[in-house]
Amino acid sequence: MNYKIQYGTTDIEFSLDRRNRKTLAIHVYPDQHIEVVAPEYVDLNEVLQKVKKRAPWIYKKRLEFSRLQPSQPKPKYQTGETFRYLGKQYRLKVLAGKPYVKLKNGRFHLSAPESHSIEQREKLLLNWFRERSLQIFKERFMECIKVSAVIGIKKEPVWQVKIMAKRWGSCTREGKIFLNPKLVSAPKVCIDYVIFHELCHTKEHNHSSRFYALLSRVYPDWKKWRDYLNENIEVRIV
């Protein structure tokens, strides 16, 4: 459900998500969407007051994101368009034939019958990213778990890929981790940041000082790669 508050002459509209948690969190995303995650028992007026108190910070973050490169228009899956994979841009070459997607000679080769719609070509490419994400995430989890042993995380948690409109990753109260398959558009150092972030949530379920202390222990450069991810990689890549 959406709500809004007044900050000067500006309306700050946000979505409110109620969860089984103890603290309230405010997220401002690169597309300037604002999400408030609040405990189930907190009164709406208290939520509105806390958002109003953080309004200067919210306004500043939205302004920062508005100065970044604009979002790219929705792809038409035509020859010449570019798509990111592991931080690099690759041009697309569309061919007529049996359906497949390959990364070959520095290009994405997307083959499909001429009768295929944009949506069908989109699905082909999205499926390729999903398959690759399973392989890449498995590899990165293995490396991150080795480092995370210092904070008591010694085995790979239950995880799966899940397309999310506003998030790169999430962690349930039970410790199950979800990663957005579109995260494979980012460099591996950014993928590691998201994995470490969610692994730390299996120990601390909010963004408290204890949580950030854990994250800093396992990934000291997390702020650098979080900022790079927010400023250079769109959640939507296909």
CYANA upper distance limits for C-alpha pairs under 8 A (distance plus 0.5 A):
  1 MET  CA     15 SER  CA      6.05
  1 MET  CA     16 LEU  CA      6.15
  1 MET  CA     17 ASP  CA      7.98
  2 ASN  CA     13 GLU  CA      7.33
  2 ASN  CA     14 PHE  CA      6.01
  2 ASN  CA     15 SER  CA      4.81
  2 ASN  CA     16 LEU  CA      6.65
  3 TYR  CA     13 GLU  CA      6.13
  3 TYR  CA     14 PHE  CA      6.00
  3 TYR  CA     15 SER  CA      6.83
  3 TYR  CA     16 LEU  CA      7.81
  4 LYS  CA     11 ASP  CA      6.94
  4 LYS  CA     12 ILE  CA      5.77
  4 LYS  CA     13 GLU  CA      4.54
  4 LYS  CA     14 PHE  CA      6.48
  5 ILE  CA     11 ASP  CA      6.36
  5 ILE  CA     12 ILE  CA      5.83
  5 ILE  CA     13 GLU  CA      7.09
  5 ILE  CA     48 LEU  CA      7.61
  5 ILE  CA     51 VAL  CA      8.30
  5 ILE  CA     52 LYS  CA      7.18
  6 GLN  CA     10 THR  CA      6.41
  6 GLN  CA     11 ASP  CA      5.31
  6 GLN  CA     12 ILE  CA      6.70
  6 GLN  CA     52 LYS  CA      8.27
  7 TYR  CA     11 ASP  CA      6.66
  7 TYR  CA     12 ILE  CA      7.35
  7 TYR  CA     52 LYS  CA      7.82
  7 TYR  CA     55 ALA  CA      7.04
 12 ILE  CA     55 ALA  CA      8.34
 13 GLU  CA     34 ILE  CA      7.53
 14 PHE  CA     33 HIS  CA      7.55
 14 PHE  CA     34 ILE  CA      5.27
 14 PHE  CA     35 GLU  CA      5.98
 14 PHE  CA     36 VAL  CA      7.25
 15 SER  CA     34 ILE  CA      6.93
 15 SER  CA     35 GLU  CA      5.40
 15 SER  CA     36 VAL  CA      6.58
 16 LEU  CA     35 GLU  CA      6.63
 16 LEU  CA     36 VAL  CA      5.42
 16 LEU  CA     37 VAL  CA      6.52
 16 LEU  CA     38 ALA  CA      7.78
 17 ASP  CA     35 GLU  CA      7.90
 17 ASP  CA     36 VAL  CA      6.66
 17 ASP  CA     37 VAL  CA      5.30
 17 ASP  CA     38 ALA  CA      6.81
 18 ARG  CA     37 VAL  CA      6.43
 18 ARG  CA     38 ALA  CA      5.62
 18 ARG  CA     39 PRO  CA      6.19
 18 ARG  CA     40 GLU  CA      5.57
 19 ARG  CA     37 VAL  CA      7.38
 19 ARG  CA     38 ALA  CA      6.69
 19 ARG  CA     39 PRO  CA      5.77
 19 ARG  CA     40 GLU  CA      5.96
 20 ASN  CA     39 PRO  CA      6.21
 20 ASN  CA     40 GLU  CA      6.49
 21 ARG  CA     38 ALA  CA      7.73
 21 ARG  CA     39 PRO  CA      5.49
 21 ARG  CA     40 GLU  CA      7.93
 21 ARG  CA    205 HIS  CA      8.17
 21 ARG  CA    206 ASN  CA      8.25
 22 LYS  CA     38 ALA  CA      8.41
 22 LYS  CA     39 PRO  CA      6.16
 22 LYS  CA    206 ASN  CA      8.39
 23 THR  CA     38 ALA  CA      7.01
 23 THR  CA     39 PRO  CA      6.75
 23 THR  CA    206 ASN  CA      7.33
 24 LEU  CA     36 VAL  CA      7.70
 24 LEU  CA     37 VAL  CA      6.19
 24 LEU  CA     38 ALA  CA      4.93
 24 LEU  CA     39 PRO  CA      6.91
 25 ALA  CA     36 VAL  CA      6.27
 25 ALA  CA     37 VAL  CA      5.66
 25 ALA  CA     38 ALA  CA      7.00
 25 ALA  CA    206 ASN  CA      8.49
 25 ALA  CA    207 HIS  CA      8.06
 26 ILE  CA     34 ILE  CA      7.72
 26 ILE  CA     35 GLU  CA      6.38
 26 ILE  CA     36 VAL  CA      5.06
 26 ILE  CA     37 VAL  CA      6.92
 26 ILE  CA     51 VAL  CA      8.26
 27 HIS  CA     34 ILE  CA      6.22
 27 HIS  CA     35 GLU  CA      5.62
 27 HIS  CA     36 VAL  CA      6.82
 28 VAL  CA     32 GLN  CA      6.49
 28 VAL  CA     33 HIS  CA      6.42
 28 VAL  CA     34 ILE  CA      5.16
 28 VAL  CA     35 GLU  CA      7.05
 28 VAL  CA     58 ILE  CA      7.38
 28 VAL  CA     61 LYS  CA      7.28
 28 VAL  CA     62 ARG  CA      7.51
 29 TYR  CA     33 HIS  CA      5.88
 29 TYR  CA     34 ILE  CA      6.94
 29 TYR  CA    166 LYS  CA      7.47
 29 TYR  CA    230 ASN  CA      8.31
 30 PRO  CA     62 ARG  CA      8.29
 30 PRO  CA     65 PHE  CA      5.99
 30 PRO  CA    230 ASN  CA      6.62
 30 PRO  CA    231 GLU  CA      7.80
 30 PRO  CA    234 GLU  CA      8.22
 31 ASP  CA     65 PHE  CA      7.77
 31 ASP  CA     71 SER  CA      8.35
 32 GLN  CA     62 ARG  CA      5.91
 32 GLN  CA     65 PHE  CA      7.23
 32 GLN  CA     66 SER  CA      8.04
 38 ALA  CA     42 VAL  CA      7.46
 38 ALA  CA     47 VAL  CA      7.93
 42 VAL  CA     46 GLU  CA      7.24
 42 VAL  CA     47 VAL  CA      7.53
 43 ASP  CA     47 VAL  CA      7.04
 44 LEU  CA     48 LEU  CA      6.75
 45 ASN  CA     49 GLN  CA      6.69
 46 GLU  CA     50 LYS  CA      6.74
 47 VAL  CA     51 VAL  CA      6.75
 48 LEU  CA     52 LYS  CA      6.60
 49 GLN  CA     53 LYS  CA      6.65
 50 LYS  CA     54 ARG  CA      6.85
 51 VAL  CA     55 ALA  CA      6.51
 54 ARG  CA     58 ILE  CA      6.73
 55 ALA  CA     59 TYR  CA      6.47
 56 PRO  CA     60 LYS  CA      6.68
 57 TRP  CA     61 LYS  CA      6.73
 58 ILE  CA     62 ARG  CA      6.72
 59 TYR  CA     63 LEU  CA      6.67
 60 LYS  CA     64 GLU  CA      6.73
 61 LYS  CA     65 PHE  CA      6.79
 62 ARG  CA     66 SER  CA      6.60
 63 LEU  CA     67 ARG  CA      7.02
 64 GLU  CA     68 LEU  CA      7.43
 65 PHE  CA    231 GLU  CA      7.98
 66 SER  CA     70 PRO  CA      8.16
 68 LEU  CA    231 GLU  CA      7.08
 69 GLN  CA    231 GLU  CA      8.49
 69 GLN  CA    232 ASN  CA      8.49
 71 SER  CA    234 GLU  CA      7.92
 74 LYS  CA    238 VAL  CA      8.16
 75 PRO  CA     81 GLU  CA      7.87
 75 PRO  CA    238 VAL  CA      7.30
 76 LYS  CA    118 ILE  CA      6.66
 77 TYR  CA     81 GLU  CA      7.34
 77 TYR  CA     92 LEU  CA      8.05
 77 TYR  CA     94 VAL  CA      8.09
 77 TYR  CA    118 ILE  CA      7.00
 77 TYR  CA    121 ARG  CA      7.07
 77 TYR  CA    122 GLU  CA      7.28
 78 GLN  CA     92 LEU  CA      7.49
 78 GLN  CA     93 LYS  CA      7.70
 78 GLN  CA     94 VAL  CA      6.67
 79 THR  CA     91 ARG  CA      8.04
 79 THR  CA     92 LEU  CA      5.69
 79 THR  CA     93 LYS  CA      4.99
 79 THR  CA     94 VAL  CA      5.67
 80 GLY  CA     91 ARG  CA      6.08
 80 GLY  CA     92 LEU  CA      5.90
 80 GLY  CA     93 LYS  CA      6.96
 81 GLU  CA     91 ARG  CA      6.07
 81 GLU  CA     92 LEU  CA      5.91
 82 THR  CA     89 GLN  CA      6.53
 82 THR  CA     90 TYR  CA      5.77
 82 THR  CA     91 ARG  CA      4.76
 82 THR  CA     92 LEU  CA      6.32
 83 PHE  CA     89 GLN  CA      5.97
 83 PHE  CA     90 TYR  CA      5.90
 83 PHE  CA     91 ARG  CA      6.98
 83 PHE  CA     92 LEU  CA      7.81
 83 PHE  CA    185 SER  CA      8.40
 83 PHE  CA    237 ILE  CA      7.19
 83 PHE  CA    238 VAL  CA      8.09
 84 ARG  CA     88 LYS  CA      5.77
 84 ARG  CA     89 GLN  CA      4.93
 84 ARG  CA     90 TYR  CA      6.65
 84 ARG  CA    185 SER  CA      5.30
 84 ARG  CA    186 ALA  CA      7.83
 84 ARG  CA    237 ILE  CA      7.57
 85 TYR  CA     89 GLN  CA      7.02
 85 TYR  CA     90 TYR  CA      7.86
 85 TYR  CA    184 VAL  CA      6.37
 85 TYR  CA    185 SER  CA      4.55
 85 TYR  CA    186 ALA  CA      6.98
 85 TYR  CA    187 PRO  CA      8.31
 86 LEU  CA    184 VAL  CA      5.94
 86 LEU  CA    185 SER  CA      5.32
 86 LEU  CA    186 ALA  CA      5.14
 86 LEU  CA    187 PRO  CA      4.84
 86 LEU  CA    188 LYS  CA      6.84
 87 GLY  CA    184 VAL  CA      8.49
 87 GLY  CA    185 SER  CA      6.13
 87 GLY  CA    186 ALA  CA      4.89
 87 GLY  CA    187 PRO  CA      4.82
 87 GLY  CA    188 LYS  CA      8.40
 88 LYS  CA    185 SER  CA      8.15
 88 LYS  CA    186 ALA  CA      8.41
 88 LYS  CA    187 PRO  CA      8.31
 90 TYR  CA    106 GLY  CA      6.79
 90 TYR  CA    107 ARG  CA      5.80
 90 TYR  CA    108 PHE  CA      6.89
 91 ARG  CA    106 GLY  CA      8.14
 91 ARG  CA    107 ARG  CA      5.67
 91 ARG  CA    108 PHE  CA      6.59
 92 LEU  CA    107 ARG  CA      6.34
 92 LEU  CA    108 PHE  CA      5.17
 92 LEU  CA    109 HIS  CA      6.60
 92 LEU  CA    110 LEU  CA      7.62
 93 LYS  CA    107 ARG  CA      7.29
 93 LYS  CA    108 PHE  CA      6.48
 93 LYS  CA    109 HIS  CA      5.43
 93 LYS  CA    110 LEU  CA      6.65
 94 VAL  CA    109 HIS  CA      6.53
 94 VAL  CA    110 LEU  CA      5.37
 94 VAL  CA    111 SER  CA      6.33
 94 VAL  CA    112 ALA  CA      8.16
 95 LEU  CA    109 HIS  CA      7.59
 95 LEU  CA    110 LEU  CA      6.52
 95 LEU  CA    111 SER  CA      4.99
 95 LEU  CA    112 ALA  CA      6.92
 96 ALA  CA    111 SER  CA      5.96
 96 ALA  CA    112 ALA  CA      5.73
 96 ALA  CA    113 PRO  CA      5.73
 96 ALA  CA    114 GLU  CA      6.29
 97 GLY  CA    111 SER  CA      6.00
 97 GLY  CA    112 ALA  CA      5.57
 97 GLY  CA    113 PRO  CA      5.54
 97 GLY  CA    114 GLU  CA      8.11
 98 LYS  CA    111 SER  CA      6.59
 98 LYS  CA    112 ALA  CA      5.92
 98 LYS  CA    113 PRO  CA      6.72
 99 PRO  CA    110 LEU  CA      7.94
 99 PRO  CA    111 SER  CA      5.54
 99 PRO  CA    112 ALA  CA      4.84
 99 PRO  CA    113 PRO  CA      7.40
 99 PRO  CA    124 LEU  CA      8.00
100 TYR  CA    109 HIS  CA      8.45
100 TYR  CA    110 LEU  CA      6.49
100 TYR  CA    111 SER  CA      5.72
100 TYR  CA    112 ALA  CA      7.35
100 TYR  CA    124 LEU  CA      7.52
101 VAL  CA    108 PHE  CA      7.42
101 VAL  CA    109 HIS  CA      6.06
101 VAL  CA    110 LEU  CA      5.09
101 VAL  CA    111 SER  CA      6.83
101 VAL  CA    124 LEU  CA      7.38
101 VAL  CA    125 LEU  CA      7.00
101 VAL  CA    128 TRP  CA      7.06
102 LYS  CA    108 PHE  CA      6.26
102 LYS  CA    109 HIS  CA      5.64
102 LYS  CA    110 LEU  CA      7.21
103 LEU  CA    107 ARG  CA      6.10
103 LEU  CA    108 PHE  CA      5.07
103 LEU  CA    109 HIS  CA      6.66
104 LYS  CA    108 PHE  CA      6.83
104 LYS  CA    109 HIS  CA      7.29
110 LEU  CA    121 ARG  CA      8.23
110 LEU  CA    124 LEU  CA      8.38
110 LEU  CA    125 LEU  CA      7.93
112 ALA  CA    116 HIS  CA      6.91
112 ALA  CA    121 ARG  CA      7.54
116 HIS  CA    120 GLN  CA      6.28
116 HIS  CA    121 ARG  CA      7.14
117 SER  CA    121 ARG  CA      6.90
118 ILE  CA    122 GLU  CA      6.52
119 GLU  CA    123 LYS  CA      6.68
120 GLN  CA    124 LEU  CA      6.90
121 ARG  CA    125 LEU  CA      6.96
122 GLU  CA    126 LEU  CA      6.55
122 GLU  CA    238 VAL  CA      7.17
123 LYS  CA    127 ASN  CA      6.48
124 LEU  CA    128 TRP  CA      6.92
125 LEU  CA    129 PHE  CA      6.89
125 LEU  CA    238 VAL  CA      7.87
126 LEU  CA    130 ARG  CA      6.67
126 LEU  CA    238 VAL  CA      6.98
127 ASN  CA    131 GLU  CA      6.68
128 TRP  CA    132 ARG  CA      6.71
129 PHE  CA    133 SER  CA      6.42
129 PHE  CA    181 PRO  CA      7.09
129 PHE  CA    182 LYS  CA      7.33
129 PHE  CA    184 VAL  CA      7.65
130 ARG  CA    134 LEU  CA      6.98
130 ARG  CA    161 VAL  CA      8.20
130 ARG  CA    181 PRO  CA      5.79
130 ARG  CA    182 LYS  CA      7.99
131 GLU  CA    135 GLN  CA      7.37
132 ARG  CA    136 ILE  CA      6.65
132 ARG  CA    184 VAL  CA      8.12
133 SER  CA    137 PHE  CA      6.20
133 SER  CA    161 VAL  CA      8.27
133 SER  CA    181 PRO  CA      5.83
133 SER  CA    182 LYS  CA      8.10
133 SER  CA    183 LEU  CA      8.10
133 SER  CA    184 VAL  CA      6.27
134 LEU  CA    138 LYS  CA      6.59
134 LEU  CA    161 VAL  CA      7.77
134 LEU  CA    181 PRO  CA      8.22
135 GLN  CA    139 GLU  CA      6.87
136 ILE  CA    140 ARG  CA      6.70
136 ILE  CA    184 VAL  CA      7.98
137 PHE  CA    141 PHE  CA      6.41
137 PHE  CA    191 ILE  CA      8.33
138 LYS  CA    142 MET  CA      6.89
139 GLU  CA    143 GLU  CA      7.19
140 ARG  CA    144 CYS  CA      6.57
140 ARG  CA    188 LYS  CA      8.23
140 ARG  CA    191 ILE  CA      8.04
140 ARG  CA    192 ASP  CA      6.96
140 ARG  CA    195 ILE  CA      8.42
141 PHE  CA    145 ILE  CA      6.42
141 PHE  CA    156 GLU  CA      7.37
141 PHE  CA    192 ASP  CA      8.38
141 PHE  CA    195 ILE  CA      7.48
142 MET  CA    146 LYS  CA      7.14
142 MET  CA    156 GLU  CA      7.74
143 GLU  CA    147 VAL  CA      7.45
144 CYS  CA    148 SER  CA      6.59
144 CYS  CA    192 ASP  CA      7.33
144 CYS  CA    195 ILE  CA      7.84
144 CYS  CA    196 PHE  CA      7.20
145 ILE  CA    149 ALA  CA      6.83
145 ILE  CA    153 ILE  CA      7.18
145 ILE  CA    154 LYS  CA      6.59
145 ILE  CA    155 LYS  CA      6.97
145 ILE  CA    156 GLU  CA      7.00
146 LYS  CA    154 LYS  CA      7.63
147 VAL  CA    218 VAL  CA      6.69
148 SER  CA    152 GLY  CA      7.26
148 SER  CA    153 ILE  CA      5.80
148 SER  CA    154 LYS  CA      7.27
148 SER  CA    196 PHE  CA      8.32
148 SER  CA    218 VAL  CA      6.40
149 ALA  CA    153 ILE  CA      5.28
149 ALA  CA    154 LYS  CA      5.36
150 VAL  CA    218 VAL  CA      8.05
151 ILE  CA    214 LEU  CA      7.50
151 ILE  CA    217 ARG  CA      8.46
151 ILE  CA    218 VAL  CA      8.26
153 ILE  CA    199 LEU  CA      8.33
157 PRO  CA    175 GLY  CA      7.66
157 PRO  CA    176 LYS  CA      7.09
157 PRO  CA    177 ILE  CA      7.73
158 VAL  CA    175 GLY  CA      8.01
158 VAL  CA    176 LYS  CA      5.69
158 VAL  CA    177 ILE  CA      6.90
159 TRP  CA    176 LYS  CA      6.12
159 TRP  CA    177 ILE  CA      5.04
159 TRP  CA    178 PHE  CA      6.13
159 TRP  CA    179 LEU  CA      8.09
160 GLN  CA    177 ILE  CA      7.13
160 GLN  CA    178 PHE  CA      5.70
160 GLN  CA    179 LEU  CA      6.92
161 VAL  CA    178 PHE  CA      6.00
161 VAL  CA    179 LEU  CA      5.30
161 VAL  CA    180 ASN  CA      6.10
161 VAL  CA    181 PRO  CA      6.13
162 LYS  CA    178 PHE  CA      6.48
162 LYS  CA    179 LEU  CA      6.39
162 LYS  CA    180 ASN  CA      5.65
162 LYS  CA    181 PRO  CA      6.97
163 ILE  CA    179 LEU  CA      8.25
163 ILE  CA    180 ASN  CA      5.52
163 ILE  CA    181 PRO  CA      6.80
163 ILE  CA    182 LYS  CA      7.93
164 MET  CA    168 TRP  CA      7.59
164 MET  CA    180 ASN  CA      6.45
165 ALA  CA    235 VAL  CA      7.51
165 ALA  CA    236 ARG  CA      8.09
166 LYS  CA    235 VAL  CA      7.21
167 ARG  CA    180 ASN  CA      7.61
167 ARG  CA    235 VAL  CA      7.72
168 TRP  CA    179 LEU  CA      6.48
168 TRP  CA    180 ASN  CA      5.52
168 TRP  CA    182 LYS  CA      8.31
168 TRP  CA    183 LEU  CA      6.78
168 TRP  CA    194 VAL  CA      7.48
168 TRP  CA    235 VAL  CA      7.61
169 GLY  CA    177 ILE  CA      7.77
169 GLY  CA    178 PHE  CA      5.95
169 GLY  CA    179 LEU  CA      4.89
169 GLY  CA    180 ASN  CA      6.34
169 GLY  CA    194 VAL  CA      7.00
169 GLY  CA    195 ILE  CA      8.26
169 GLY  CA    198 GLU  CA      7.41
170 SER  CA    177 ILE  CA      6.32
170 SER  CA    178 PHE  CA      5.73
170 SER  CA    179 LEU  CA      7.22
170 SER  CA    198 GLU  CA      6.80
171 CYS  CA    175 GLY  CA      6.40
171 CYS  CA    176 LYS  CA      6.05
171 CYS  CA    177 ILE  CA      4.96
171 CYS  CA    178 PHE  CA      6.77
171 CYS  CA    198 GLU  CA      6.34
171 CYS  CA    201 HIS  CA      6.97
171 CYS  CA    202 THR  CA      7.59
172 THR  CA    176 LYS  CA      5.80
172 THR  CA    177 ILE  CA      7.09
173 ARG  CA    202 THR  CA      8.06
173 ARG  CA    205 HIS  CA      7.35
174 GLU  CA    202 THR  CA      8.25
175 GLY  CA    201 HIS  CA      8.05
175 GLY  CA    202 THR  CA      5.43
176 LYS  CA    202 THR  CA      8.48
177 ILE  CA    198 GLU  CA      7.13
177 ILE  CA    199 LEU  CA      8.34
179 LEU  CA    183 LEU  CA      7.97
182 LYS  CA    235 VAL  CA      7.12
182 LYS  CA    236 ARG  CA      7.51
182 LYS  CA    237 ILE  CA      6.96
183 LEU  CA    191 ILE  CA      7.10
183 LEU  CA    235 VAL  CA      7.89
184 VAL  CA    188 LYS  CA      8.38
184 VAL  CA    191 ILE  CA      7.80
185 SER  CA    233 ILE  CA      7.77
185 SER  CA    237 ILE  CA      7.63
186 ALA  CA    190 CYS  CA      6.62
186 ALA  CA    191 ILE  CA      7.15
186 ALA  CA    229 LEU  CA      7.57
186 ALA  CA    233 ILE  CA      6.93
187 PRO  CA    191 ILE  CA      7.04
188 LYS  CA    192 ASP  CA      6.56
189 VAL  CA    193 TYR  CA      6.84
189 VAL  CA    225 TRP  CA      7.33
190 CYS  CA    194 VAL  CA      6.97
190 CYS  CA    225 TRP  CA      5.92
190 CYS  CA    226 ARG  CA      7.35
190 CYS  CA    228 TYR  CA      8.23
190 CYS  CA    229 LEU  CA      6.78
191 ILE  CA    195 ILE  CA      6.77
192 ASP  CA    196 PHE  CA      6.46
193 TYR  CA    197 HIS  CA      6.51
193 TYR  CA    219 TYR  CA      7.67
193 TYR  CA    222 TRP  CA      6.36
193 TYR  CA    225 TRP  CA      7.12
193 TYR  CA    226 ARG  CA      7.36
194 VAL  CA    198 GLU  CA      6.76
195 ILE  CA    199 LEU  CA      6.53
196 PHE  CA    200 CYS  CA      6.61
196 PHE  CA    215 LEU  CA      7.25
196 PHE  CA    218 VAL  CA      7.71
196 PHE  CA    219 TYR  CA      7.62
197 HIS  CA    201 HIS  CA      7.05
197 HIS  CA    215 LEU  CA      6.91
198 GLU  CA    202 THR  CA      7.27
199 LEU  CA    203 LYS  CA      7.87
200 CYS  CA    204 GLU  CA      6.65
200 CYS  CA    211 PHE  CA      7.00
200 CYS  CA    214 LEU  CA      6.87
200 CYS  CA    215 LEU  CA      6.71
201 HIS  CA    205 HIS  CA      5.28
201 HIS  CA    206 ASN  CA      7.38
201 HIS  CA    211 PHE  CA      7.64
203 LYS  CA    211 PHE  CA      8.27
204 GLU  CA    208 SER  CA      8.22
204 GLU  CA    210 ARG  CA      7.67
204 GLU  CA    211 PHE  CA      5.92
205 HIS  CA    211 PHE  CA      8.31
206 ASN  CA    211 PHE  CA      7.38
207 HIS  CA    211 PHE  CA      6.13
207 HIS  CA    212 TYR  CA      7.36
208 SER  CA    212 TYR  CA      7.10
209 SER  CA    213 ALA  CA      6.59
210 ARG  CA    214 LEU  CA      6.85
211 PHE  CA    215 LEU  CA      6.83
212 TYR  CA    216 SER  CA      6.49
213 ALA  CA    217 ARG  CA      6.82
214 LEU  CA    218 VAL  CA      7.06
215 LEU  CA    219 TYR  CA      6.28
215 LEU  CA    220 PRO  CA      7.74
215 LEU  CA    222 TRP  CA      7.92
216 SER  CA    220 PRO  CA      4.96
216 SER  CA    221 ASP  CA      7.93
216 SER  CA    222 TRP  CA      7.47
221 ASP  CA    225 TRP  CA      7.21
222 TRP  CA    226 ARG  CA      6.42
223 LYS  CA    227 ASP  CA      6.57
224 LYS  CA    228 TYR  CA      6.76
225 TRP  CA    229 LEU  CA      6.49
226 ARG  CA    230 ASN  CA      6.75
227 ASP  CA    231 GLU  CA      6.47
228 TYR  CA    232 ASN  CA      6.30
228 TYR  CA    233 ILE  CA      8.19
229 LEU  CA    233 ILE  CA      5.83
230 ASN  CA    234 GLU  CA      7.97
